[in-house]
Amino acid sequence: MVFQINIVQMRIVLILLLMLTVSCHSSMNREEAKNEIFLTEKAFEKMTAEQSIAEAFYTFADENAVIKRGNDSLIHGRDGIRNYYATRNLQNASVRWTPDFVAVSNDGTMGYTYGKFIWKVVREKGDTLVSRGVFHTVWKRQKDGSWKYVWD
């Protein structure tokens, strides 16, 4: 039995192989990006404890980042975000969080996370105020390959 492949069939096979290769490569890159975002979240959280909440929110913010806080107020830009946290009395505050879910766009340039957070503030009386909730952060890959949040 002789097996013959004409030019059209050969092109179809080559196109299918190329699509399969691109698909596998894209999927691996998205998994790598998801891991990078998760690690960025943890570095962000660590910086809040080791330096300050204001400095961490500034450092991990995209130049045009926006955060939504109490009474649906929006704080725009890295400097605005730093000023927002710097004007709060957060010396006795801590925040902990971890992403429960990470997703990345097909092209690997945007991602988002969500999960649970816990804010703790030790007040002057010595008692601790605890706040729990759910966060949602949108991440953008920077030109240098790092991730910065654009929405929190």
FENRALIN-V770629 format. One record per residue. RES is the residue in one small letter. OMEGA is omega as a letter, one per 20 degrees, with the letter a starting at -180 (NA if undefined). Layout:
((RES/OMEGA) (RES/OMEGA))
This chain:
((m/a) (v/a) (f/a) (q/r) (i/r) (n/a) (i/a) (v/r) (q/r) (m/r) (r/r) (i/r) (v/r) (l/r) (i/r) (l/r) (l/r) (l/r) (m/r) (l/r) (t/r) (v/a) (s/r) (c/a) (h/r) (s/r) (s/r) (m/r) (n/r) (r/r) (e/r) (e/r) (a/r) (k/r) (n/r) (e/r) (i/r) (f/r) (l/r) (t/r) (e/a) (k/r) (a/r) (f/r) (e/a) (k/a) (m/r) (t/a) (a/a) (e/a) (q/r) (s/r) (i/a) (a/a) (e/r) (a/r) (f/r) (y/a) (t/a) (f/a) (a/r) (d/a) (e/a) (n/a) (a/r) (v/r) (i/r) (k/a) (r/a) (g/a) (n/r) (d/r) (s/r) (l/r) (i/a) (h/r) (g/a) (r/a) (d/r) (g/r) (i/r) (r/a) (n/r) (y/a) (y/a) (a/a) (t/r) (r/r) (n/a) (l/r) (q/a) (n/a) (a/r) (s/r) (v/r) (r/r) (w/r) (t/r) (p/r) (d/a) (f/r) (v/r) (a/a) (v/r) (s/a) (n/a) (d/r) (g/a) (t/a) (m/r) (g/r) (y/r) (t/r) (y/a) (g/a) (k/r) (f/r) (i/r) (w/r) (k/r) (v/r) (v/a) (r/a) (e/r) (k/a) (g/r) (d/a) (t/r) (l/a) (v/r) (s/r) (r/r) (g/r) (v/r) (f/r) (h/a) (t/r) (v/a) (w/r) (k/r) (r/r) (q/r) (k/r) (d/r) (g/r) (s/r) (w/r) (k/r) (y/r) (v/r) (w/r) (d/NA))
